């Protein structure tokens, strides 16, 4: 193996670099007891604590002062604010409910088949009800499943390699085939 001597050499070099020897002594590093600009920090004068009750006044912006004043005057308690949010959401749901269609449901035992033409073919739905609000049988006739049945007829007389192209030409939706 031509790479084995190189591997052994690199391994020995790495291991030899890790050994410091028994007479190792760390180098002495002179560390200053003070850091730069420590004199300036110690000699600074503190003017007093900041007035946090009116922190916005330090910006000297009349618009900010007016906004903060209005916010403080109209400040609501957290519980009141949560109640107002719940009330707003309820009124929004009520307003949205007027936009939804309404229907009256009366049940009868019946069978129905409805179909619609789609871009891939005919999508059919067969429902059977016993008079309740939900059908006890629902069958969907998906166009991809019906189209996939034509794959055998399309492939007769062709090559095996054409099978993939024929399947791609049908463009089936696998979720519709699985129903």
N, C-alpha and C positions, 0 to 999 in steps of 0.2 A: 504494500500500500504506500503510495507516494506521500500521502498526507499525514501519516502516523508520526514520522520524525518531527515534522513541523508542530503537530499537536503536543508532543512531549516537550519540545523546546519552549513553547508558549506557556504550558502548564508549569514547568520548572521556573520560568522567569517570574510568573505571577506569584508563586509560592515564596520565592526568594525575596521578592519585594516586600512581603508582609513581615518578614523577620527583622526586628530592630536590634537584636543582640542583647546580651546580659548587662553590658556597661552603658546602657542608654540613659541619658540625663536630659530632661526637657530644657530648652533654651530659656534663658532669663529675659523677660520682657519688662521694660520699664513702663509702669502705669502711673499716670499723674493722679494725685489725690483730688484734683479739681478739674472740672470740665471747662471748655471754652465759654466765655461770656457768663460765668457764674457770678462775677462781681456785679454785672448789670442786673441780674435777677435778684440778687440780695439787696441791692440799693434802690429798687423801684419802690414807688409810693402808691399805695392803694387808696383810691379816692372814696371808697365806701361801697356798700352793696348796691347792686342795680335795683331800681324800682320796678319790680315785676308787675305791679298793679296796672301800670300804664306803659308797657313795653313799646307799644306802637307809637307813642309820642316821640320817641327818639328818632324816628324816620322823618318827622316833620312833614308828613304827607296829609293834606286835609281830606282827601278821598278815603284813605285808609282809616283815619280817625272817625270819619262819618260812618263808614261801614262797621267798624268795631262798636261804635256807640249804638247804632241801630240793632246790631246782633245782640248786644247786652240787654237792650230794652225788650227785645222780642224773644229772649232766651226762654225755652220751655224746659220743663223737667223731662228727664229721660222717659219716664213712664207716659207722660203726656205725648211726647214725640212718637213713641212706639204706637200709642193708641191712634194718633193721627195717620201714621203710615198704614196701619191695619184698616182704618176707615177709608183711606184713599184707595187701597187695593180692592176693598169690597165694592166701592162705587165704580171702579174701573171694570170689575167683573160684571157688574150689573149693566153697565153701558155696553160692554162687549156682547152680553147675552142677547141684547136686542138685535144685533147684527146676524146672529146665527139662525138658520132655518129651524122652524118648529114643526113637529109632526105628531099626529095622534096614532097610536099603535093599537090595532085590534087584531087579535090572532084568529086565524082560521086554518084548518088543516088543508094544505095545498102543496102542489108541486109546481115549480116554475123553472124554465130554462131561458136564460137571456144571453145574447152574444153581442159582441162588438168587434168591428174590424179594426185591427191595429196594423202597424207597419210590418210586423213579422207574420201576420196571419190573423185568424179568427180566435178570439179569446172568449170561451163560453163558461157560464156559471150555471150549475144545476143545484137548486135548493129544494129540500123537502122539509115541511114543517108539520108539527102535530097540533098546532093551535097556540103554542107558547110564543114568547117574545124572541126566542132563538131557534134557528133551524136545527133539527137533529141530524141532518145530512147535508153536507156541502161538498160539491165536486167541481173542480176547476179543470177545464179543458184548455191547456196552455198551447199556444201555437208552436213553441219550440219542440214540445214532445211530438206533436203531429208531424212537424217538418222533419224531425230526426228519423221517423219511420221511412222516409223517402230515401235515406242514405243507401239502402241496399239496392234499390232500383237505379239510383244514379251511378253506382259503382260497377254494375254488371257490364262486362266487356272492357273494363278499364284496367289500369295497372294498380298495384298495391300502393305505389307512391302517390297516386292520384287521390287516394282515400283521405289524406290529410287536407288536400285542397277542397275536396267535396264537403268535408265536415266544416271547414272554415267558411265556405260559401253559404252553408245553412245558417251560420252564426247563432248557435243555440245558446240559450240562457240556462245554465245548469240548475239553478234553483227552480225553474219552471219544469224541468224534466223530472226532478226529484219528487214533485208533488204526488 
